[in-house]
Amino acid sequence: MSSTVISVKLDDEVKTSAQEVAKSAGLTLSTLVNSYLRQVVSTRRIELYAPEPMTPKLESLIAQIEADLKAGKISKKFDSVDDFLADLKE
């Protein structure tokens, strides 16, 4: 199998972070890129993911939910919708 070299411009931070991710999986960045490109060719799909950063409001809501869980302020478990609706009527 012959191989070719490609040049890609990346932000330094992105490259370093990607190398860390690859290394944590026991791969090189080259192997990771090759694997992704093989997946694109095989599936004919390009899947990209860019998570939204946490907003202060979302962080606050999550902290409140975690506090409620620790304090036991959670709904009890129901075995059926009927049980749930009966509990709402109480």
C-alpha positions in Angstrom: 0.0 0.0 0.0 1.5 3.3 -1.0 1.1 6.4 1.2 1.0 10.1 0.7 1.7 13.1 2.9 -0.9 15.9 3.4 -0.4 19.2 5.1 -3.1 20.7 7.3 -3.1 24.0 9.0 -4.3 23.7 12.6 -4.5 26.0 15.6 -1.5 25.0 17.9 -3.9 24.3 20.8 -6.1 22.1 18.7 -3.2 20.1 17.5 -1.8 19.6 21.0 -5.2 18.6 22.4 -5.8 16.2 19.6 -2.3 14.6 20.1 -3.2 14.2 23.8 -6.5 12.5 22.9 -4.8 10.2 20.4 -2.0 9.4 22.9 -4.5 8.5 25.6 -6.0 5.9 23.2 -2.5 4.6 22.3 -2.5 6.2 18.9 -0.5 8.8 17.0 -2.2 11.8 15.5 -1.5 10.4 12.1 -3.2 7.1 12.9 -6.2 9.0 14.4 -6.5 11.1 11.2 -6.1 8.1 9.0 -8.8 6.2 11.0 -11.2 9.1 10.7 -10.7 9.5 7.0 -11.2 5.7 6.5 -14.5 6.0 8.4 -15.6 8.9 6.2 -14.8 6.9 3.1 -16.5 3.7 4.4 -19.7 5.4 5.7 -19.8 8.3 3.2 -20.7 10.4 6.2 -18.9 13.4 7.8 -19.8 13.7 11.5 -18.7 16.7 13.4 -19.3 17.6 17.0 -18.7 20.9 18.7 -20.0 21.0 22.2 -21.6 24.3 23.4 -19.7 25.9 26.3 -21.4 25.9 29.6 -23.2 29.1 30.4 -23.2 30.5 33.9 -27.0 29.9 34.1 -26.6 26.2 33.0 -23.8 25.7 35.6 -26.1 27.2 38.3 -29.0 24.9 37.3 -26.8 21.9 37.4 -25.3 22.9 40.8 -28.9 23.3 42.1 -29.9 19.9 40.8 -26.9 18.2 42.3 -27.6 19.9 45.7 -31.2 18.7 45.5 -30.1 15.2 44.8 -27.7 15.2 47.8 -30.4 16.6 50.0 -32.8 13.9 48.9 -35.1 16.3 47.3 -35.9 14.1 44.4 -39.0 12.4 43.1 -39.6 8.9 44.3 -39.6 6.1 41.8 -42.9 5.0 40.2 -43.6 1.6 38.7 -46.4 2.9 36.4 -48.0 6.1 35.1 -51.1 5.4 37.2 -48.9 5.4 40.3 -47.3 8.6 39.2 -50.7 10.3 38.5 -52.1 9.1 41.8 -49.1 10.6 43.7 -49.7 13.9 41.9 -53.3 14.0 43.2 -52.2 13.6 46.8 
